[in-house]
């Protein structure tokens, strides 16, 4: 079981891995439910006997993994002279948090500036950015495991049972609900397509035909919600009523990490990474595969060695898609054609953030700034090793450019984006719990939701009141 001991010290990912195997098999018997306009062949699922054997294999080696975890404790916080002043604007208990689940429920901003947060117990709430005033709070009636996906006046959440429910960001009223094939662990993506007045009724036209028809009909637009499930499927749902538009199937390996990368909508297409190491661009209107890029190639003797999951959502800057592959590398791919621009050996499960540079936390929690054009390293910060960092967030302000990450103890680390030096360190007045979800940046502040459900707003101190 040496395969368990040589990877990053995140035992919760392996514990969750066993649960994920069970969830994927259980999803085979989950009711498909909901109206369907197109059915495609289901991807293969691991037989129950295979699950039992692999689960035993994982459990047998967990001791070695935990020993490594103890051997590699989180790096101690270093002393430094802060170069910027950060203040806490407000902090409050905003959700039920993530419970005992290894899930991420990031705070999101609606089009009208509300901060939307979800909790595992089924609560969904909206808060004012300026003072944290709660605008509304509802009980969705499900155990939320994915979301909220926010846009076009909707907040969409998913459950372990494959339930998808959309709510109005204005008042929390329920808009529609649907059911997909299995557990949802990622944030739904929302986008728009040109459509005919009959969108949601009858058979779908092909992508080019549908868009041509839409142009003739004065460019009517319809919202599409894309949901990724743990059994390797991607569902497109009608944003007006939740009806199914198309399904994309992918092959699920015998063993994979628990978690799925968020799908990302870019214009007329949606980008999604899969457990097989494939990154796909799929036409939003029709479900047609525009291109596939194999970014991870399984190798090694054991199933653990062969893990090549793309568990972080891709990020897009201009005509380039950036994504990370577990145990392999970070890659830059052409958005239109799917051709590789460059690859660099660097394993990450949190994903990359493009900006003035390309930022990524590797599986040792070393922070990197890379040249987005070539992939060459610009700087590396090792001072936060093994602190289980969130996906990096770039925050640009009149004070400068900074990289922000949160960690297992609820600390928020502010890094100078130019040279990788520490600039500030903050922590919620609630002495917050671990932060798993990427912080949210707005023009006014940065919002952090810890795993306990405490939402905190941070901003630069401005004594001159600019």
C-alpha positions in Angstrom: 0.0 0.0 0.0 2.9 2.4 -0.6 0.7 4.0 -3.2 -1.3 5.6 -0.5 1.7 7.0 1.3 3.5 8.9 -1.4 0.8 11.5 -2.2 -0.1 14.7 -0.5 -1.3 14.5 3.1 -5.0 14.9 2.6 -6.5 11.8 4.3 -10.0 13.2 3.9 -9.7 12.8 0.2 -9.1 9.0 0.6 -11.7 8.6 3.2 -14.1 10.4 0.9 -12.8 8.2 -1.9 -14.3 5.1 -0.4 -17.6 7.0 0.2 -17.4 8.1 -3.4 -17.2 4.6 -4.6 -20.3 3.7 -2.7 -22.1 6.8 -3.9 -21.2 6.0 -7.5 -22.6 2.5 -7.2 -25.7 3.7 -5.4 -26.3 6.2 -8.1 -27.0 3.4 -10.5 -30.2 2.7 -8.6 -31.1 6.4 -8.1 -34.4 7.3 -9.8 -33.7 9.1 -13.1 -36.9 11.0 -12.7 -37.9 14.3 -14.3 -38.8 14.9 -18.0 -36.2 13.8 -20.5 -35.9 14.9 -24.1 -32.8 12.9 -25.0 -31.4 9.6 -23.6 -27.9 8.5 -24.3 -26.1 5.3 -23.3 -25.1 5.3 -19.7 -21.4 5.1 -18.8 -20.2 1.9 -17.2 -20.2 1.6 -13.4 -17.9 -0.5 -11.2 -19.5 -3.8 -10.2 -20.3 -4.2 -6.5 -17.7 -6.8 -6.1 -15.1 -4.4 -7.4 -16.2 -1.7 -5.0 -15.9 -4.1 -2.0 -12.4 -5.1 -3.0 -11.2 -1.6 -3.7 -12.8 -0.2 -0.6 -11.0 -2.9 1.4 -7.7 -2.0 -0.4 -8.1 1.6 0.5 -9.0 1.0 4.1 -6.1 -1.4 4.5 -3.6 1.3 3.6 -5.2 4.2 5.3 -2.9 3.8 8.3 0.1 4.5 6.1 -1.6 7.6 4.8 -2.4 8.9 8.2 1.2 8.2 9.4 2.4 10.4 6.5 -0.1 13.1 7.5 1.4 13.1 11.0 4.9 13.2 9.5 4.0 16.3 7.5 2.2 18.7 9.8 1.0 22.1 8.6 3.8 24.6 8.3 4.1 26.9 11.3 2.9 30.5 10.6 5.9 32.6 9.8 6.5 36.1 11.3 6.7 39.0 8.9 6.1 42.7 8.8 2.7 43.3 7.1 2.9 45.6 4.1 -0.9 46.3 3.9 -3.6 46.8 6.5 -6.7 44.6 6.2 -9.8 45.1 8.3 -12.8 43.0 9.0 -16.0 44.7 7.8 -18.4 42.3 9.4 -18.7 38.6 10.3 -21.7 36.5 11.1 -23.1 32.9 11.2 -24.6 32.7 7.7 -25.2 29.0 7.0 -25.1 25.5 8.5 -21.7 25.0 6.9 -20.6 21.8 5.4 -21.2 19.4 8.3 -19.1 16.3 8.3 -19.1 16.2 4.5 -16.0 16.8 2.5 -17.7 19.3 0.2 -17.2 22.9 -0.9 -20.1 25.4 -0.8 -18.6 28.7 -2.0 -20.2 32.1 -1.5 -21.4 33.6 -4.7 -22.5 37.0 -5.9 -25.7 37.5 -7.8 -26.1 39.9 -10.7 -27.7 42.5 -8.4 -24.9 42.3 -5.9 -26.3 40.0 -3.2 -24.0 37.4 -1.5 -25.7 34.0 -1.8 -24.6 31.2 0.6 -25.8 27.6 1.1 -25.4 25.1 4.0 -25.3 21.4 4.0 -28.5 21.2 6.1 -30.5 22.7 3.3 -30.4 26.4 4.2 -30.0 29.0 1.4 -29.6 32.7 2.2 -28.9 36.1 0.7 -26.9 38.9 2.4 -26.2 42.5 1.7 -22.6 43.1 0.8 -22.2 46.4 2.7 -23.3 45.3 6.2 -24.1 41.6 6.1 -27.8 42.2 6.6 -29.7 39.0 5.9 -32.2 39.7 3.1 -33.9 36.3 3.1 -33.3 32.7 4.2 -35.1 29.5 3.2 -35.1 25.8 3.9 -34.6 24.1 0.5 -35.8 20.7 1.9 -32.7 18.9 0.7 -29.2 18.2 2.0 -27.2 20.5 -0.2 -23.9 19.0 -1.5 -23.3 21.2 -4.6 -23.7 24.9 -5.3 -24.9 27.4 -5.2 -24.6 28.2 -8.9 -25.8 31.8 -9.3 -26.8 33.9 -12.4 -29.6 35.2 -14.4 -31.7 35.8 -11.3 -31.4 32.2 -10.1 -29.5 30.3 -7.4 -29.2 26.6 -8.2 -28.3 23.9 -5.7 -27.9 20.1 -5.9 -28.1 17.2 -3.4 -26.5 13.8 -2.8 -29.7 12.3 -4.1 -29.4 14.0 -7.5 -32.0 16.7 -6.8 -31.5 20.0 -8.5 -33.6 23.0 -7.4 -33.5 26.6 -8.6 -34.6 29.6 -6.4 -35.1 33.3 -7.1 -32.2 35.4 -5.8 -34.7 38.2 -5.3 -36.7 36.5 -2.5 -35.7 32.9 -2.3 -38.9 31.6 -3.9 -38.7 28.2 -5.6 -38.6 28.4 -9.4 -38.2 24.8 -10.5 -36.8 21.4 -9.6 -35.3 18.5 -11.5 -33.6 15.2 -10.9 -30.3 13.9 -12.4 -28.7 10.5 -12.2 -26.5 10.8 -9.1 -24.9 12.9 -6.4 -23.8 16.5 -7.2 -20.6 17.7 -5.6 -19.8 20.6 -7.9 -21.3 24.0 -8.5 -23.9 24.2 -11.3 -23.0 26.5 -14.2 -25.5 28.9 -15.9 -25.3 30.3 -19.4 -27.4 31.6 -22.2 -28.1 30.4 -25.7 -30.1 31.8 -28.6 -33.3 29.9 -28.9 -36.6 29.7 -30.7 -39.9 30.5 -29.0 -40.4 26.7 -28.7 -37.4 26.3 -26.5 -38.3 23.6 -24.0 -40.8 22.0 -26.4 -40.2 19.3 -28.9 -36.9 18.0 -30.3 -33.8 20.1 -30.3 -32.2 21.4 -33.5 -28.5 21.0 -34.0 -26.3 23.7 -32.7 -25.8 25.7 -35.9 -29.4 25.2 -37.0 -30.7 26.2 -33.6 -28.7 29.4 -33.6 -29.7 30.2 -37.1 -33.3 29.8 -36.3 -32.8 32.0 -33.2 -31.3 34.8 -35.2 -34.4 34.7 -37.5 -36.5 35.0 -34.3 -35.0 38.2 -33.2 -32.3 36.6 -31.1 -34.4 35.3 -28.2 -32.2 33.9 -25.3 -32.8 31.1 -22.9 -31.0 30.1 -19.8 -29.3 26.7 -19.6 -28.1 25.2 -16.3 -25.3 22.6 -16.5 -24.9 20.1 -13.7 -22.0 17.6 -13.3 -22.7 14.3 -11.4 -20.3 11.9 -9.7 -21.2 9.1 -12.2 -19.4 10.9 -15.0 -22.4 12.7 -16.6 -23.0 16.3 -17.6 -26.7 17.4 -17.7 -28.0 20.5 -19.4 -31.3 21.7 -18.0 -33.8 24.3 -19.2 -33.4 27.3 -16.9 -37.1 28.1 -17.1 -38.5 24.8 -15.9 -35.7 22.3 -15.3 -36.5 20.1 -18.2 -33.6 18.0 -19.6 -32.0 19.3 -22.8 -29.1 16.9 -23.3 -26.8 14.5 -21.4 -23.1 13.9 -22.0 -21.7 10.6 -20.7 -18.1 9.9 -19.8 -16.3 6.8 -18.7 -15.7 6.6 -14.9 -12.5 4.8 -13.9 -12.7 1.9 -11.4 -11.2 4.2 -8.7 -11.3 8.0 -8.5 -11.0 10.8 -5.9 -14.2 12.0 -4.3 -15.2 15.2 -5.9 -15.9 16.6 -9.3 -14.7 19.8 -11.0 -17.2 22.6 -11.6 -18.3 22.9 -15.2 -17.6 26.4 -16.7 -19.6 28.1 -19.4 -17.7 30.1 -22.0 -19.9 31.7 -24.6 -21.6 29.0 -26.7 -19.8 26.1 -24.9 -19.3 24.5 -21.6 -15.9 23.2 -20.4 -15.7 20.2 -18.1 -13.0 17.9 -16.8 -13.6 14.2 -16.0 -12.1 11.5 -13.8 -10.5 9.9 -16.9 -8.2 12.8 -17.4 -10.2 14.2 -20.3 -11.1 17.9 -20.7 -14.1 18.4 -23.1 -15.7 21.4 -24.7 -19.4 20.8 -25.4 -21.8 23.0 -27.3 -24.2 24.5 -24.8 -27.3 24.4 -27.1 -27.0 20.8 -28.4 -24.6 18.8 -26.3 -22.4 18.2 -29.3 -18.7 17.5 -28.3 -16.7 20.2 -30.0 -13.4 18.8 -28.9 -11.7 16.6 -26.3 -8.2 16.9 -24.9 -6.6 14.0 -23.0 -4.6 15.8 -20.3 -4.1 12.8 -17.9 -2.8 9.4 -18.9 -3.3 6.6 -16.3 0.0 4.8 -15.6 1.3 2.6 -12.9 0.5 -0.8 -11.5 -2.2 0.0 -9.0 -5.5 1.8 -9.4 -4.2 4.5 -7.0 -1.2 5.1 -9.1 -3.5 5.5 -12.1 -5.6 8.3 -10.7 -5.7 11.2 -13.1 -8.8 13.0 -12.0 -9.6 16.6 -13.1 -11.3 17.5 -9.9 -10.9 21.3 -10.2 -13.0 23.3 -12.6 -11.1 24.7 -15.6 -10.4 28.5 -15.7 -10.5 30.6 -18.8 -8.6 33.7 -19.8 -9.0 35.0 -23.4 -8.6 32.1 -25.8 -6.9 29.8 -23.3 -8.3 27.2 -20.9 -6.2 26.3 -17.8 -6.7 23.1 -15.9 -4.9 20.8 -13.4 -4.7 17.0 -13.4 -4.1 15.1 -10.2 -0.7 13.4 -10.0 0.3 14.8 -13.4 0.5 18.4 -14.5 -1.1 21.8 -15.2 -2.0 22.5 -18.8 -3.0 25.3 -21.1 -5.3 24.4 -24.0 -6.7 26.5 -26.8 -10.4 27.3 -26.1 -11.6 27.0 -29.7 -9.7 23.9 -30.9 -8.6 22.1 -27.8 -5.0 22.0 -28.9 -2.3 22.0 -26.2 -0.3 25.2 -25.7 1.9 23.9 -22.9 2.1 21.5 -20.0 4.1 21.7 -16.8 4.6 18.9 -14.3 2.7 20.2 -11.3 -0.1 18.3 -9.5 -3.0 20.1 -7.9 -6.5 19.3 -6.9 -7.7 22.9 -6.4 -7.1 24.3 -9.8 -5.4 27.3 -11.4 -6.4 31.0 -11.3 -5.4 33.2 -14.3 -4.7 36.9 -13.9 -1.6 39.0 -14.4 0.1 35.6 -13.8 -1.2 32.1 -13.5 -1.5 31.1 -9.9 -1.8 27.6 -8.5 -1.4 25.7 -5.1 0.2 22.4 -5.7 -0.5 19.2 -3.7 2.2 20.2 -1.1 0.4 23.6 -0.7 3.3 25.4 -2.3 2.0 28.5 -4.1 3.2 29.1 -7.6 3.0 32.1 -10.0 3.6 31.0 -13.6 3.9 32.8 -16.9 0.4 32.2 -18.5 1.9 32.1 -22.0 4.8 29.6 -21.4 4.1 28.0 -18.0 7.5 29.1 -16.8 7.8 29.7 -13.0 8.0 33.3 -11.9 8.0 32.7 -8.1 7.3 30.0 -5.6 6.1 30.4 -2.0 6.7 27.4 0.3 5.8 29.0 3.6 2.2 27.5 3.7 3.1 23.9 3.1 0.5 21.4 4.1 -2.0 24.0 5.3 -4.7 22.7 2.9 -5.1 25.9 0.9 -8.1 26.9 -1.1 -7.8 27.8 -4.8 -5.9 31.0 -5.0 -7.8 34.2 -5.6 -6.3 37.3 -7.3 -7.4 40.6 -5.8 -6.5 43.8 -7.6 -7.0 47.1 -5.9 -5.5 50.6 -5.8 -3.2 49.2 -3.1 -1.7 46.7 -5.5 -2.1 43.1 -6.8 -2.5 40.4 -4.2 -3.1 36.7 -4.1 -5.4 35.5 -1.4 -5.7 31.9 0.0 -7.5 30.5 3.1 -6.3 27.5 5.1 -7.3 24.7 7.5 -7.3 27.0 10.5 -9.4 29.7 9.0 -6.5 32.1 8.3 -6.6 34.3 5.2 -3.2 34.8 3.7 -2.5 37.8 1.5 0.5 37.4 -0.8 2.2 40.0 -3.0 1.3 38.8 -6.5 4.5 40.3 -7.9 7.1 38.5 -5.8 5.3 36.0 -3.6 6.1 37.6 -0.3 3.6 37.6 2.6 1.7 40.9 2.8 -0.9 40.3 5.5 -2.6 37.6 7.5 -6.1 37.8 8.9 -8.6 35.6 10.7 -12.2 36.0 11.5 -13.1 37.4 14.9 -15.1 34.1 15.3 -11.8 32.2 15.3 -13.1 30.5 12.2 -12.9 26.8 11.3 -11.2 25.5 8.2 -12.0 27.2 4.9 -12.5 24.7 2.0 -14.2 27.0 -0.5 -12.4 29.6 -2.6 -13.1 33.1 -1.3 -15.2 35.5 -3.3 -13.9 38.9 -4.5 -16.1 41.8 -5.4 -15.2 45.4 -6.1 -15.7 46.3 -2.5 -14.3 43.4 -0.5 -13.4 39.7 -0.2 -15.9 37.3 1.3 -14.9 34.1 3.1 -17.2 31.4 4.1 -15.7 28.8 6.5 -16.8 25.2 6.9 -18.7 26.1 10.1 -20.8 28.6 8.0 -19.3 31.9 9.3 -19.3 34.5 6.5 -16.7 37.3 6.9 -16.1 40.4 4.7 -12.6 41.8 4.5 -11.3 45.0 2.9 -8.2 47.3 2.8 -8.1 49.7 5.7 -8.5 53.2 4.3 -7.9 55.8 7.0 -8.2 58.6 4.5 -11.7 57.5 3.5 -11.0 57.3 -0.2 
